[in-house]
């Protein structure tokens, strides 16, 4: 009985993860999407116009 109970629990967890991945792909598209990024300082120099902003 224990063995069967554990398998059912693992199947439930796998199904929830699979559902979460599918929902994420529907929202953001296929591929890998990072959610945690380091905060970039405003003072960091960059040549790109979109990052310059107004001083």
PDB file of N, H, CA, C and O in Angstrom:
ATOM      1  N   UNK A   1       0.810  -1.203   0.000  1.00  0.00           N
ATOM      2  CA  UNK A   1       0.000   0.000   0.000  1.00  0.00           C
ATOM      3  C   UNK A   1       0.855   1.270   0.000  1.00  0.00           C
ATOM      4  O   UNK A   1       0.548   2.223  -0.716  1.00  0.00           O
ATOM      5  N   UNK A   2       1.925   1.288   0.798  1.00  0.00           N
ATOM      6  H   UNK A   2       2.175   0.514   1.380  1.00  0.00           H
ATOM      7  CA  UNK A   2       2.759   2.478   0.872  1.00  0.00           C
ATOM      8  C   UNK A   2       3.322   2.858  -0.484  1.00  0.00           C
ATOM      9  O   UNK A   2       3.326   4.029  -0.864  1.00  0.00           O
ATOM     10  N   UNK A   3       3.792   1.867  -1.198  1.00  0.00           N
ATOM     11  H   UNK A   3       3.788   0.916  -0.889  1.00  0.00           H
ATOM     12  CA  UNK A   3       4.409   2.116  -2.487  1.00  0.00           C
ATOM     13  C   UNK A   3       3.405   2.750  -3.456  1.00  0.00           C
ATOM     14  O   UNK A   3       3.752   3.692  -4.169  1.00  0.00           O
ATOM     15  N   UNK A   4       2.200   2.261  -3.490  1.00  0.00           N
ATOM     16  H   UNK A   4       1.918   1.496  -2.910  1.00  0.00           H
ATOM     17  CA  UNK A   4       1.182   2.784  -4.385  1.00  0.00           C
ATOM     18  C   UNK A   4       0.794   4.214  -3.990  1.00  0.00           C
ATOM     19  O   UNK A   4       0.566   5.054  -4.861  1.00  0.00           O
ATOM     20  N   UNK A   5       0.720   4.492  -2.703  1.00  0.00           N
ATOM     21  H   UNK A   5       0.906   3.810  -1.995  1.00  0.00           H
ATOM     22  CA  UNK A   5       0.369   5.814  -2.220  1.00  0.00           C
ATOM     23  C   UNK A   5       1.415   6.852  -2.644  1.00  0.00           C
ATOM     24  O   UNK A   5       1.069   7.959  -3.055  1.00  0.00           O
ATOM     25  N   UNK A   6       2.695   6.481  -2.539  1.00  0.00           N
ATOM     26  H   UNK A   6       2.976   5.582  -2.205  1.00  0.00           H
ATOM     27  CA  UNK A   6       3.783   7.365  -2.924  1.00  0.00           C
ATOM     28  C   UNK A   6       3.726   7.655  -4.414  1.00  0.00           C
ATOM     29  O   UNK A   6       3.932   8.798  -4.821  1.00  0.00           O
ATOM     30  N   UNK A   7       3.456   6.660  -5.232  1.00  0.00           N
ATOM     31  H   UNK A   7       3.289   5.731  -4.902  1.00  0.00           H
ATOM     32  CA  UNK A   7       3.375   6.856  -6.673  1.00  0.00           C
ATOM     33  C   UNK A   7       2.253   7.803  -7.042  1.00  0.00           C
ATOM     34  O   UNK A   7       2.402   8.620  -7.951  1.00  0.00           O
ATOM     35  N   UNK A   8       1.135   7.703  -6.350  1.00  0.00           N
ATOM     36  H   UNK A   8       1.014   7.040  -5.612  1.00  0.00           H
ATOM     37  CA  UNK A   8       0.006   8.592  -6.623  1.00  0.00           C
ATOM     38  C   UNK A   8       0.389  10.032  -6.274  1.00  0.00           C
ATOM     39  O   UNK A   8       0.069  10.957  -7.022  1.00  0.00           O
ATOM     40  N   UNK A   9       1.064  10.222  -5.155  1.00  0.00           N
ATOM     41  H   UNK A   9       1.323   9.471  -4.548  1.00  0.00           H
ATOM     42  CA  UNK A   9       1.491  11.557  -4.747  1.00  0.00           C
ATOM     43  C   UNK A   9       2.461  12.142  -5.762  1.00  0.00           C
ATOM     44  O   UNK A   9       2.336  13.309  -6.134  1.00  0.00           O
ATOM     45  N   UNK A  10       3.426  11.348  -6.215  1.00  0.00           N
ATOM     46  H   UNK A  10       3.528  10.401  -5.912  1.00  0.00           H
ATOM     47  CA  UNK A  10       4.386  11.820  -7.210  1.00  0.00           C
ATOM     48  C   UNK A  10       3.705  12.144  -8.529  1.00  0.00           C
ATOM     49  O   UNK A  10       4.081  13.110  -9.192  1.00  0.00           O
ATOM     50  N   UNK A  11       2.715  11.361  -8.919  1.00  0.00           N
ATOM     51  H   UNK A  11       2.410  10.576  -8.380  1.00  0.00           H
ATOM     52  CA  UNK A  11       1.974  11.631 -10.148  1.00  0.00           C
ATOM     53  C   UNK A  11       1.219  12.952 -10.054  1.00  0.00           C
ATOM     54  O   UNK A  11       1.146  13.705 -11.025  1.00  0.00           O
ATOM     55  N   UNK A  12       0.657  13.227  -8.879  1.00  0.00           N
ATOM     56  H   UNK A  12       0.716  12.616  -8.090  1.00  0.00           H
ATOM     57  CA  UNK A  12      -0.064  14.489  -8.684  1.00  0.00           C
ATOM     58  C   UNK A  12       0.894  15.665  -8.807  1.00  0.00           C
ATOM     59  O   UNK A  12       0.574  16.661  -9.454  1.00  0.00           O
ATOM     60  N   UNK A  13       2.070  15.558  -8.188  1.00  0.00           N
ATOM     61  H   UNK A  13       2.330  14.748  -7.662  1.00  0.00           H
ATOM     62  CA  UNK A  13       3.061  16.629  -8.249  1.00  0.00           C
ATOM     63  C   UNK A  13       3.529  16.850  -9.682  1.00  0.00           C
ATOM     64  O   UNK A  13       3.637  17.991 -10.130  1.00  0.00           O
ATOM     65  N   UNK A  14       3.806  15.775 -10.398  1.00  0.00           N
ATOM     66  H   UNK A  14       3.719  14.848 -10.033  1.00  0.00           H
ATOM     67  CA  UNK A  14       4.244  15.884 -11.795  1.00  0.00           C
ATOM     68  C   UNK A  14       3.172  16.540 -12.652  1.00  0.00           C
ATOM     69  O   UNK A  14       3.488  17.368 -13.507  1.00  0.00           O
ATOM     70  N   UNK A  15       1.925  16.187 -12.440  1.00  0.00           N
ATOM     71  H   UNK A  15       1.669  15.514 -11.746  1.00  0.00           H
ATOM     72  CA  UNK A  15       0.828  16.764 -13.218  1.00  0.00           C
ATOM     73  C   UNK A  15       0.696  18.260 -12.943  1.00  0.00           C
ATOM     74  O   UNK A  15       0.435  19.037 -13.861  1.00  0.00           O
ATOM     75  N   UNK A  16       0.874  18.669 -11.690  1.00  0.00           N
ATOM     76  H   UNK A  16       1.087  18.038 -10.944  1.00  0.00           H
ATOM     77  CA  UNK A  16       0.780  20.088 -11.349  1.00  0.00           C
ATOM     78  C   UNK A  16       1.924  20.873 -12.000  1.00  0.00           C
ATOM     79  O   UNK A  16       1.707  21.975 -12.505  1.00  0.00           O
ATOM     80  N   UNK A  17       3.133  20.318 -11.992  1.00  0.00           N
ATOM     81  H   UNK A  17       3.309  19.423 -11.582  1.00  0.00           H
ATOM     82  CA  UNK A  17       4.274  20.979 -12.629  1.00  0.00           C
ATOM     83  C   UNK A  17       4.061  21.105 -14.130  1.00  0.00           C
ATOM     84  O   UNK A  17       4.345  22.147 -14.722  1.00  0.00           O
ATOM     85  N   UNK A  18       3.563  20.047 -14.736  1.00  0.00           N
ATOM     86  H   UNK A  18       3.333  19.201 -14.255  1.00  0.00           H
ATOM     87  CA  UNK A  18       3.312  20.059 -16.171  1.00  0.00           C
ATOM     88  C   UNK A  18       2.278  21.128 -16.513  1.00  0.00           C
ATOM     89  O   UNK A  18       2.437  21.859 -17.490  1.00  0.00           O
ATOM     90  N   UNK A  19       1.219  21.218 -15.707  1.00  0.00           N
ATOM     91  H   UNK A  19       1.091  20.624 -14.913  1.00  0.00           H
ATOM     92  CA  UNK A  19       0.192  22.233 -15.926  1.00  0.00           C
ATOM     93  C   UNK A  19       0.752  23.631 -15.770  1.00  0.00           C
ATOM     94  O   UNK A  19       0.392  24.533 -16.527  1.00  0.00           O
ATOM     95  N   UNK A  20       1.636  23.824 -14.787  1.00  0.00           N
ATOM     96  H   UNK A  20       1.928  23.091 -14.172  1.00  0.00           H
ATOM     97  CA  UNK A  20       2.258  25.131 -14.591  1.00  0.00           C
ATOM     98  C   UNK A  20       3.128  25.538 -15.759  1.00  0.00           C
ATOM     99  O   UNK A  20       3.109  26.696 -16.176  1.00  0.00           O
ATOM    100  N   UNK A  21       3.888  24.600 -16.290  1.00  0.00           N
ATOM    101  H   UNK A  21       3.904  23.659 -15.951  1.00  0.00           H
ATOM    102  CA  UNK A  21       4.738  24.876 -17.459  1.00  0.00           C
ATOM    103  C   UNK A  21       3.893  25.238 -18.670  1.00  0.00           C
ATOM    104  O   UNK A  21       4.220  26.172 -19.403  1.00  0.00           O
ATOM    105  N   UNK A  22       2.802  24.498 -18.881  1.00  0.00           N
ATOM    106  H   UNK A  22       2.537  23.739 -18.285  1.00  0.00           H
ATOM    107  CA  UNK A  22       1.936  24.780 -20.022  1.00  0.00           C
ATOM    108  C   UNK A  22       1.290  26.152 -19.901  1.00  0.00           C
ATOM    109  O   UNK A  22       1.180  26.870 -20.895  1.00  0.00           O
ATOM    110  N   UNK A  23       0.863  26.525 -18.705  1.00  0.00           N
ATOM    111  H   UNK A  23       0.952  25.941 -17.898  1.00  0.00           H
ATOM    112  CA  UNK A  23       0.265  27.845 -18.495  1.00  0.00           C
ATOM    113  C   UNK A  23       1.290  28.947 -18.743  1.00  0.00           C
ATOM    114  O   UNK A  23       0.963  29.975 -19.336  1.00  0.00           O
ATOM    115  N   UNK A  24       2.531  28.740 -18.291  1.00  0.00           N
ATOM    116  H   UNK A  24       2.797  27.905 -17.810  1.00  0.00           H
ATOM    117  CA  UNK A  24       3.593  29.728 -18.500  1.00  0.00           C
ATOM    118  C   UNK A  24       3.897  29.893 -19.983  1.00  0.00           C
ATOM    119  O   UNK A  24       4.108  31.011 -20.454  1.00  0.00           O
ATOM    120  N   UNK A  25       3.919  28.790 -20.716  1.00  0.00           N
ATOM    121  H   UNK A  25       3.747  27.882 -20.333  1.00  0.00           H
ATOM    122  CA  UNK A  25       4.192  28.866 -22.147  1.00  0.00           C
ATOM    123  C   UNK A  25       3.071  29.556 -22.897  1.00  0.00           C
ATOM    124  O   UNK A  25       3.324  30.231 -23.895  1.00  0.00           O
ATOM    125  N   UNK A  26       1.844  29.404 -22.443  1.00  0.00           N
ATOM    126  H   UNK A  26       1.639  28.855 -21.632  1.00  0.00           H
ATOM    127  CA  UNK A  26       0.727  30.116 -23.076  1.00  0.00           C
ATOM    128  C   UNK A  26       0.855  31.624 -22.865  1.00  0.00           C
ATOM    129  O   UNK A  26       0.569  32.411 -23.768  1.00  0.00           O
ATOM    130  N   UNK A  27       1.286  32.019 -21.668  1.00  0.00           N
ATOM    131  H   UNK A  27       1.518  31.380 -20.934  1.00  0.00           H
ATOM    132  CA  UNK A  27       1.401  33.450 -21.361  1.00  0.00           C
ATOM    133  C   UNK A  27       2.608  34.084 -22.029  1.00  0.00           C
ATOM    134  O   UNK A  27       2.500  35.162 -22.613  1.00  0.00           O
ATOM    135  N   UNK A  28       3.764  33.422 -21.948  1.00  0.00           N
ATOM    136  H   UNK A  28       3.852  32.546 -21.473  1.00  0.00           H
ATOM    137  CA  UNK A  28       5.023  34.047 -22.356  1.00  0.00           C
ATOM    138  C   UNK A  28       5.598  33.507 -23.651  1.00  0.00           C
ATOM    139  O   UNK A  28       6.559  34.076 -24.168  1.00  0.00           O
ATOM    140  N   UNK A  29       5.057  32.445 -24.187  1.00  0.00           N
ATOM    141  H   UNK A  29       4.277  31.983 -23.767  1.00  0.00           H
ATOM    142  CA  UNK A  29       5.603  31.839 -25.390  1.00  0.00           C
ATOM    143  C   UNK A  29       6.565  30.726 -25.036  1.00  0.00           C
ATOM    144  O   UNK A  29       6.908  30.540 -23.868  1.00  0.00           O
ATOM    145  N   UNK A  30       7.004  29.978 -26.052  1.00  0.00           N
ATOM    146  H   UNK A  30       6.725  30.128 -27.000  1.00  0.00           H
ATOM    147  CA  UNK A  30       7.888  28.834 -25.786  1.00  0.00           C
ATOM    148  C   UNK A  30       9.285  29.275 -25.390  1.00  0.00           C
ATOM    149  O   UNK A  30       9.703  30.394 -25.687  1.00  0.00           O
ATOM    150  N   UNK A  31      10.004  28.385 -24.718  1.00  0.00           N
ATOM    151  H   UNK A  31       9.665  27.476 -24.478  1.00  0.00           H
ATOM    152  CA  UNK A  31      11.381  28.663 -24.339  1.00  0.00           C
ATOM    153  C   UNK A  31      11.529  28.975 -22.869  1.00  0.00           C
ATOM    154  O   UNK A  31      10.567  28.915 -22.102  1.00  0.00           O
ATOM    155  N   UNK A  32      12.758  29.313 -22.484  1.00  0.00           N
ATOM    156  H   UNK A  32      13.539  29.362 -23.106  1.00  0.00           H
ATOM    157  CA  UNK A  32      13.086  29.590 -21.084  1.00  0.00           C
ATOM    158  C   UNK A  32      12.861  31.062 -20.775  1.00  0.00           C
ATOM    159  O   UNK A  32      13.217  31.926 -21.577  1.00  0.00           O
ATOM    160  N   UNK A  33      12.273  31.355 -19.619  1.00  0.00           N
ATOM    161  H   UNK A  33      11.984  30.654 -18.968  1.00  0.00           H
ATOM    162  CA  UNK A  33      12.032  32.734 -19.182  1.00  0.00           C
ATOM    163  C   UNK A  33      12.539  32.893 -17.763  1.00  0.00           C
ATOM    164  O   UNK A  33      12.082  32.203 -16.852  1.00  0.00           O
ATOM    165  N   UNK A  34      13.476  33.798 -17.577  1.00  0.00           N
ATOM    166  H   UNK A  34      13.847  34.359 -18.317  1.00  0.00           H
ATOM    167  CA  UNK A  34      14.039  34.033 -16.257  1.00  0.00           C
ATOM    168  C   UNK A  34      13.183  35.058 -15.526  1.00  0.00           C
ATOM    169  O   UNK A  34      12.762  36.050 -16.120  1.00  0.00           O
ATOM    170  N   UNK A  35      12.922  34.828 -14.253  1.00  0.00           N
ATOM    171  H   UNK A  35      13.264  34.021 -13.770  1.00  0.00           H
ATOM    172  CA  UNK A  35      12.115  35.746 -13.466  1.00  0.00           C
ATOM    173  C   UNK A  35      12.951  36.561 -12.494  1.00  0.00           C
ATOM    174  O   UNK A  35      12.555  37.660 -12.107  1.00  0.00           O
ATOM    175  N   UNK A  36      14.092  36.040 -12.100  1.00  0.00           N
ATOM    176  H   UNK A  36      14.414  35.147 -12.415  1.00  0.00           H
ATOM    177  CA  UNK A  36      14.929  36.732 -11.128  1.00  0.00           C
ATOM    178  C   UNK A  36      16.130  37.351 -11.834  1.00  0.00           C
ATOM    179  O   UNK A  36      16.990  36.635 -12.347  1.00  0.00           O
ATOM    180  N   UNK A  37      16.188  38.669 -11.860  1.00  0.00           N
ATOM    181  H   UNK A  37      15.489  39.251 -11.444  1.00  0.00           H
ATOM    182  CA  UNK A  37      17.310  39.374 -12.456  1.00  0.00           C
ATOM    183  C   UNK A  37      17.889  40.319 -11.431  1.00  0.00           C
ATOM    184  O   UNK A  37      17.188  40.793 -10.538  1.00  0.00           O
ATOM    185  N   UNK A  38      19.188  40.591 -11.568  1.00  0.00           N
ATOM    186  H   UNK A  38      19.757  40.205 -12.295  1.00  0.00           H
ATOM    187  CA  UNK A  38      19.807  41.547 -10.680  1.00  0.00           C
ATOM    188  C   UNK A  38      19.352  42.949 -11.056  1.00  0.00           C
ATOM    189  O   UNK A  38      19.096  43.240 -12.224  1.00  0.00           O
ATOM    190  N   UNK A  39      19.256  43.807 -10.057  1.00  0.00           N
ATOM    191  H   UNK A  39      19.465  43.570  -9.108  1.00  0.00           H
ATOM    192  CA  UNK A  39      18.864  45.185 -10.299  1.00  0.00           C
ATOM    193  C   UNK A  39      20.015  45.930 -10.950  1.00  0.00           C
ATOM    194  O   UNK A  39      21.140  45.894 -10.451  1.00  0.00           O
ATOM    195  N   UNK A  40      19.745  46.605 -12.063  1.00  0.00           N
ATOM    196  H   UNK A  40      18.831  46.634 -12.468  1.00  0.00           H
ATOM    197  CA  UNK A  40      20.772  47.338 -12.784  1.00  0.00           C
ATOM    198  C   UNK A  40      20.720  48.800 -12.350  1.00  0.00           C
ATOM    199  O   UNK A  40      19.653  49.413 -12.340  1.00  0.00           O
ATOM    200  N   UNK A  41      21.864  49.348 -11.996  1.00  0.00           N
ATOM    201  H   UNK A  41      22.731  48.849 -12.004  1.00  0.00           H
ATOM    202  CA  UNK A  41      21.935  50.722 -11.518  1.00  0.00           C
ATOM    203  C   UNK A  41      21.644  51.699 -12.649  1.00  0.00           C
ATOM    204  O   UNK A  41      22.015  51.446 -13.795  1.00  0.00           O
ATOM    205  N   UNK A  42      20.986  52.811 -12.342  1.00  0.00           N
ATOM    206  H   UNK A  42      20.684  53.017 -11.411  1.00  0.00           H
ATOM    207  CA  UNK A  42      20.727  53.846 -13.337  1.00  0.00           C
ATOM    208  C   UNK A  42      22.026  54.508 -13.777  1.00  0.00           C
ATOM    209  O   UNK A  42      22.120  55.029 -14.889  1.00  0.00           O
ATOM    210  N   UNK A  43      23.021  54.486 -12.904  1.00  0.00           N
ATOM    211  H   UNK A  43      22.944  54.064 -12.001  1.00  0.00           H
ATOM    212  CA  UNK A  43      24.279  55.137 -13.205  1.00  0.00           C
ATOM    213  C   UNK A  43      25.190  54.305 -14.098  1.00  0.00           C
ATOM    214  O   UNK A  43      26.222  54.799 -14.552  1.00  0.00           O
ATOM    215  N   UNK A  44      24.835  53.073 -14.353  1.00  0.00           N
ATOM    216  H   UNK A  44      23.996  52.672 -13.984  1.00  0.00           H
ATOM    217  CA  UNK A  44      25.649  52.221 -15.213  1.00  0.00           C
ATOM    218  C   UNK A  44      25.637  52.794 -16.619  1.00  0.00           C
ATOM    219  O   UNK A  44      24.573  53.055 -17.180  1.00  0.00           O
ATOM    220  N   UNK A  45      26.829  52.990 -17.193  1.00  0.00           N
ATOM    221  H   UNK A  45      27.693  52.778 -16.738  1.00  0.00           H
ATOM    222  CA  UNK A  45      26.938  53.594 -18.517  1.00  0.00           C
ATOM    223  C   UNK A  45      26.527  52.614 -19.594  1.00  0.00           C
ATOM    224  O   UNK A  45      26.936  51.453 -19.573  1.00  0.00           O
ATOM    225  N   UNK A  46      25.716  53.076 -20.540  1.00  0.00           N
ATOM    226  H   UNK A  46      25.384  54.019 -20.557  1.00  0.00           H
ATOM    227  CA  UNK A  46      25.350  52.309 -21.716  1.00  0.00           C
ATOM    228  C   UNK A  46      25.137  53.276 -22.873  1.00  0.00           C
ATOM    229  O   UNK A  46      24.627  54.379 -22.679  1.00  0.00           O
ATOM    230  N   UNK A  47      25.518  52.874 -24.047  1.00  0.00           N
ATOM    231  H   UNK A  47      25.933  51.978 -24.204  1.00  0.00           H
ATOM    232  CA  UNK A  47      25.410  53.746 -25.220  1.00  0.00           C
ATOM    233  C   UNK A  47      24.025  53.719 -25.841  1.00  0.00           C
ATOM    234  O   UNK A  47      23.670  54.618 -26.603  1.00  0.00           O
ATOM    235  N   UNK A  48      23.255  52.721 -25.531  1.00  0.00           N
ATOM    236  H   UNK A  48      23.544  51.990 -24.912  1.00  0.00           H
ATOM    237  CA  UNK A  48      21.960  52.573 -26.179  1.00  0.00           C
ATOM    238  C   UNK A  48      21.007  53.692 -25.782  1.00  0.00           C
ATOM    239  O   UNK A  48      20.899  54.058 -24.612  1.00  0.00           O
ATOM    240  N   UNK A  49      20.323  54.223 -26.780  1.00  0.00           N
ATOM    241  H   UNK A  49      20.410  53.926 -27.731  1.00  0.00           H
ATOM    242  CA  UNK A  49      19.428  55.362 -26.563  1.00  0.00           C
ATOM    243  C   UNK A  49      18.274  54.999 -25.637  1.00  0.00           C
ATOM    244  O   UNK A  49      17.857  55.812 -24.811  1.00  0.00           O
ATOM    245  N   UNK A  50      17.759  53.786 -25.773  1.00  0.00           N
ATOM    246  H   UNK A  50      18.098  53.126 -26.444  1.00  0.00           H
ATOM    247  CA  UNK A  50      16.605  53.396 -24.956  1.00  0.00           C
ATOM    248  C   UNK A  50      16.948  53.300 -23.471  1.00  0.00           C
ATOM    249  O   UNK A  50      16.049  53.372 -22.633  1.00  0.00           O
ATOM    250  N   UNK A  51      18.232  53.137 -23.122  1.00  0.00           N
ATOM    251  H   UNK A  51      18.962  53.078 -23.803  1.00  0.00           H
ATOM    252  CA  UNK A  51      18.629  53.007 -21.731  1.00  0.00           C
ATOM    253  C   UNK A  51      19.090  54.323 -21.128  1.00  0.00           C
ATOM    254  O   UNK A  51      19.225  54.414 -19.908  1.00  0.00           O
ATOM    255  N   UNK A  52      19.333  55.331 -21.929  1.00  0.00           N
ATOM    256  H   UNK A  52      19.223  55.256 -22.920  1.00  0.00           H
ATOM    257  CA  UNK A  52      19.917  56.581 -21.424  1.00  0.00           C
ATOM    258  C   UNK A  52      18.960  57.345 -20.512  1.00  0.00           C
ATOM    259  O   UNK A  52      19.349  57.777 -19.427  1.00  0.00           O
ATOM    260  N   UNK A  53      17.738  57.509 -20.937  1.00  0.00           N
ATOM    261  H   UNK A  53      17.421  57.158 -21.818  1.00  0.00           H
ATOM    262  CA  UNK A  53      16.795  58.274 -20.135  1.00  0.00           C
ATOM    263  C   UNK A  53      17.189  59.742 -20.081  1.00  0.00           C
ATOM    264  O   UNK A  53      18.082  60.173 -20.810  1.00  0.00           O
ATOM    265  N   UNK A  54      16.543  60.498 -19.240  1.00  0.00           N
ATOM    266  H   UNK A  54      15.817  60.148 -18.647  1.00  0.00           H
ATOM    267  CA  UNK A  54      16.866  61.925 -19.107  1.00  0.00           C
ATOM    268  C   UNK A  54      17.537  62.177 -17.788  1.00  0.00           C
ATOM    269  O   UNK A  54      17.097  61.663 -16.759  1.00  0.00           O
ATOM    270  N   UNK A  55      18.605  62.968 -17.795  1.00  0.00           N
ATOM    271  H   UNK A  55      18.962  63.386 -18.631  1.00  0.00           H
ATOM    272  CA  UNK A  55      19.331  63.303 -16.570  1.00  0.00           C
ATOM    273  C   UNK A  55      18.921  64.633 -16.084  1.00  0.00           C
ATOM    274  O   UNK A  55      19.420  65.096 -15.059  1.00  0.00           O
TER     275      UNK A  55
END
